[in-house]
Amino acid sequence: MERRKLLGSIAAAAVGSTVPASAAAGSGSGGDRSHPKPNRRSDILPTGTERIAETFSDQLERELHHGAQLAVYHEDELVVNLAGGTTGPDGDEERIDTRHVLFSTTKPYTAAVVHHLVDRGLIDYDDYVVEHWPAFARGDKRKKNVTIRHVLSHQSGLHAIPAIDDNPAVWGDPDEKERLVEEAELLYPPGTRTDYHLLSYGWIIDGLTRNVVGRQIDEIAEDAIFEPLGMDDTGIGLEGEHGEVATLVGFEPYSQITEPESPGYNAYVADLFNRPAVQHSVVGAATGIGTARDLARFYNCLLNDGEDVLSERVTHAFTSVEVEQAEDGEYTRRGLGVRFGGQPGDDFGVTASHAVYGHGGLGSIMTWADPDNDIAFAYVTNGIRDGYEHGQRVSRLGDTVRHELS
């Protein structure tokens, strides 16, 4: 696409410019922070963000993905809300209200449900899971030592549950998932090491919430987090026929491109998460469906001590370092639902400090909050690329945002 035309299309998607005010602002409570007034001038970008838009457009121009969104809050105001490209290889024009599969950036939403239940006094971080879900340890009595804190910080010893992870057919069946979690065996003693809970994070927490309040995480998140913050385009799993979702595309390494008859991992995952049955499943670790604007809104809430949806106490627990140790051969710093920056090669950006926290998702989806600079950042794409390409592009964009707004 010609660069001038591309920049023009992005400018037309600047803060609320081409979307009806109701779609851009939402309809929940939360004051001006939740409802930024749309900029009706579609031919400009907010002053001081032009270089951010150029970096954003460059990645589309180089065809790193078909479509993308970028939203940034700075000092409590939505200052960037961009969309560009298309919703898929043959898709419609990307809009700021186009919904995307959020992959692992769903996990902080799921963690927020747990923090909400702590706020209500129904659970506490150091409670054993079996105190609220007695059958949790049915298949392995050692699971009685797993605490809620262990689960939130990826130390439960259940980082994989193959009977569910490898069987998408059961992802939409909460009773069957709960039964399979109960039967699962520990892979190591809880609290002795950190292993990323790729999908089991959602299975365990959803089973916990069902046993505590009789509701799934998607319902609690909607009532306690999304609606109060005006996050009208976001949910965990699609509900009914609620709108279309951008089409995921797996971009394979060169060796795979030369062998199209042997699709690789990226193409497989794209196909899997494009399936309506998967998108409608409540997968608390991966099937968040939403927009960059809503993701940034959520992190801006955390920067503001939880506003009216989480207390300052649990927000502090949510956004504080819980564990610092090796994970899969790499040093990691994790909290109770987020991870922390400041490491070499960090995809939060080369300039990210140790105070930056957030979460990434497959397909170059990246979210973070920078308390030192009062920035909440969310970047969403529909193109799944390998780790190096993913890290390079999100790091560059994050550094540009931090440089221009700090």
N, C-alpha and C positions, 0 to 999 in steps of 0.2 A: 504494500500500500504506500502511496506517495506520502512522504513525511508530513507535508503541510496539511494534507487531508486528514491524516491520522491524528495530528495534534488538534485539528479542528473538531474532530469527533469526540476527543477526550475533553476538550474545553466545554463542549456542549453537555457533557455529563458531570460538570463541576457541581459543587454543593447544591443539590436539589434542583438543578436548572431545567432538566428535561423530564422530571418526574412530578406528578401531582403532589401538592403540598401534603396531602394525607399520607401518601406513600413515603415521602422523604422524612416526615416528622414522626409518624406513629400516633398512637392515641392513648398511651398510658399516662401514669402520673410521673412526677419527678422533676417538674419545673423546666426552666429554659435549657438545662443540660440535656434533657431528653428530646427536646423539640426545637432544634435549630431552625430558624426561619430560612426558607429556601432563597437562594440567590437567583433572581429572575433573569439576570443578564447572562445569556448563554455563550457570549463571545469572549469572556475573560475567565481567568482563574484568580483566586484570592491573591492579593499582593504578597510576594515573598515565597510563593510556592511554585513558581514557574519551573525552576530546576528540578523539583520533585516530579512535576508532570513530564518533563523531558526524559528523565530516567525511566519513569513508568512507560512512556510511549516507546522508548528505545527497545525495551524488552519485547514489546508486541511487534515492533518493526522487524526484529531479528527472528520472529516466529518461534520464540521460546514457549509460547502457548497461544491458544486461539483467543482467549478472552481473560480479562482480569479486572479486579476491583482493588482500590486502595482507599482506606479511610484513616484519618489521623485526627485525634483530639490534641489540642495544645492549650494549656492553662484553662481547661474546662470548656473549651469551645471546639466545635467541629470545624476545622480549618481546611481539611482536604477530604473530598468524597468523589473519587474518580472511577470511571468505568471505561473500558475500551475493548476493541476487538469484537469477537462474536461468541455466542453461547456454545459453539461447537464447530466442527469442520464445515458443516453446512447450516449453521445455526443463524438465529436472528442477531441483531445488534445487541451487544452487552449493555445492560442498564445498571444503575446503582441499586435497583431493587431486584435484579436477577438473583435467584437463589442458587447456592452452590453446596455440594457435599463438602463438609468441613473436616472430615477425617479426624485426626487426633487433637485438633484444636477444640473438639467436643469435650475432651476430658476436663478442662477447668469448669465448664458448665455443669458437668456431672458432680465434680467436687463441690461446687457451690451448693448443690442440693444437700450434701452431707453437712456442710457448714451451717446451712439454714436449719437443719434438724438439731444441730448442737445449740444454735441460738434459741430454739424452742424448748430446750431442756429435755428433749426426748432421748438423746444419746450424748456420749462424750468421746473424745478422741482416744482415750486409753481404755475404753470399754472393750471387752472381748466381743467379737462378732457373735459368738454363741449365746451371749447374754440376751440378745435380741432375736437371734435366729438359731434356736437350739439344734435344728437338724443340719446346720452348716457343717458340723464335724462328723456327720454320719458315716462317710466313707473313709475317714482317716482321723482318728481321735487326736492326733497331734495338732489338728486345725483348731482345737479349743484354745490354743495359745496365740492365735492371730487376733490382733487388735485392729480397730478402725484406723488408727494412726498408721499401722503397717500397710494397710491397703492403700490409703491416700498417698503414701510415700514410696510405693512400689517395693515394699519389703515383706510382703505377706508370705512369700514362698509359693505363690500360685500365679506366677507370671504367664503361664500358659495352661489352658484347659482344652486340649485337642478335641475332645468330644464335642465341644461347642465351636471353638475357633475354626476348625476345619469342616464344619457342617452348616453352611448358611441356611439350609432348609429349616433349622430349628431357631434361627435368630428372631423370628417373629412369634415364637411360642414361649411366653414368660414362665409358664409352669414347667415346661421341659427344661429350659435353661436353669431354672432354680434347682431342679432335681439333679442335673448333671454337675452343677457346682457343688452340691452336697456330696456327691459321690467322688469328686475329684480328690486326688492324693497330693500331699505337699511335695514340692520338688526340692526344698531345703527348709531348715528350721526358720520360722519367721523372725525377722529382725537381724539376721546374721549377714545378709548381703542385700544389694539392690539389683533388681532385674526389671527392666521395663515391662509393664503389664500391657502389652499391645492391645489386646481385646478383653482380657479377663478383668481389667479395671472396671469396665461397664457391667459385666456379668455379676461380679460380686456386689457392687454398689446397688445395682437394681434389685438384686435379691434381698439385700439388707433393707432398703427402703420399703419394699413390699411387706416385709415382716414387721417393720416398725409402725408404719402408718397405713398399710394396705393399698398403697398406690405406687405406680411405676414412676421412674425418675422424670420421664417426659412431662407428666401431669404436674408434678411438684415444681419442676423448673419453670413451666409456663406460668403457674399461679404466683410463685414466690420470687422469680427472677425476671423472666422475659417481659411479662405484662407490666409490672411496675416500672421497668426501665424503658418502656416504649419500644421494645425489640420485637416489633410486629411481624418481621419477616423471618423469624428464627424459631426452630423447634428441634427436638431430638427425635428424629424419625418424622416422615411426612404423615400428616393427618388427613384422611380422606383424599379429595382431589385438589388439595391446596396448591395450585400453581405448578408451573413447570420448573425443572431443575436443569442447570447448565450441564451439557454433555461432557463427561470426562474423556480424555484422550491420553493413552500411554505412549510416550516418546521413548523409544528404546535406544540403547547404545549402538554404535556403528555396526558392531558384529551382528546385532539382531536385525538391523535394517536390511542387511544383505541376505537374510534368511527369513523372509516374511512368513514362510510356512511354519516357522517355529516361534510363535509369539512368546515374548518374555514376560517377566513379572509385572511390569508396568501396564502392559496391555491387558493382562489377566485381571489385575485389580480394577482397572478402568471399566472393563466389561462387567465385573461383579457388582460394582457400586453404581453402575448405570441401571441396574435391574430394578424395576419398581418394587418388587417384593423386598429387596434389601433396603431400599430407601424408606420404605414404610415400616421397617423393623426398628425397634428401640434398641440401639446398640450404643450404650453410654460412652464407649470409647471411640466411636467413629461415625455415627450417622447423624451428627448435627447437620441440619440443613439451614442455611442462612446467608447473610451478607457480610461484607467487610464492615459496613457502617455499624451493624449491630455488635459485631465482635469488638470494635473499637469502643463502642458505648459501654460494653461490659467492663473493659479494662479501665476506662475512665471512672467508672463506679468504684473500682478497687482503689484507684489513686485518691478517691475522695472518702476513704475509710468506710466504704460499703454503702454510703448514702443511707437510704431508708430501707434497703433490702437485706443487708447484713450488718451486724453490729461491728463496732470498731474492734472489739475483742477478737471475734472470729476472723475478721478481715486481716488482722495482724497475724493470726495463726496461719491463715491461708497463704500469706505473702512473705513468710519468714523461712529462712533456710532450716530444713529439718535434718537433712543427711548430706554429708560430703564424703564420697568414697568412689572407688572404681566401679564402673558399670560397663560390662562387655569390653573390658580392656581400656576404657577411657574414664578419666576423672569426671565426676558429675556432681552437681549441687542441686538438690531437689527440695521442694517444700511440700505442703499438703495439697497438691493439685497443680502446681506450676514447677518449672525449673528456672534456674538462675544463670545469668550471663557472666561475661568477663573472662571467658576461657579462650585460648588460642583457637582460631578457626571457627569461632562461635557464629552461628547464622543469625543471631540477634544483631550482628554488625561488629566490625573490628573495633569501633569506638564504644561499644557497649560496656558499661561498668558492671561491677559485681552486684550492684543494686537492681539491675534490670531483671525483670521476671516475666515469664509468659509461657507459650507453648507453640510448637510447630505442628504441621500436619503434612501428610503425603501430598505431593503435587505442588510444592512450593507455596503452601499456605503457612503464613507466619503471623503470630500475634505477640505483642509484648507491651509492657508498661515500663516507663523510665521515670522513677520517682524524682531523680535529681533534676531532670529537665521538664517534668510535668507533661510528658507525652504518652499518649496511648495510640498504638499502631496496629493496623490489621491489613493484611495483604492476602487476597484470595485469587487463585487461578484455576483453570480447568485442564491444565496440562501437567501430567505426571512425568517427572524426569528423575534421573539418578542423583545420588547424594551430592556429588561435586557440583553439578550444574545447579541443583536446587540451592545449595549453600551459597554459591557465588552470587546468584541473582537476588536472593532475599537479603543477604548481607549488604550488597551494594545499595539496594533501595533503602534499607534501614539506616545506613550511614548517611545517605543523602538527606533523609528526613531529619535526622539528628543534627546534622551540620546546618541545615537551613533554618531550623526552628530554635536551636539552642542559643 
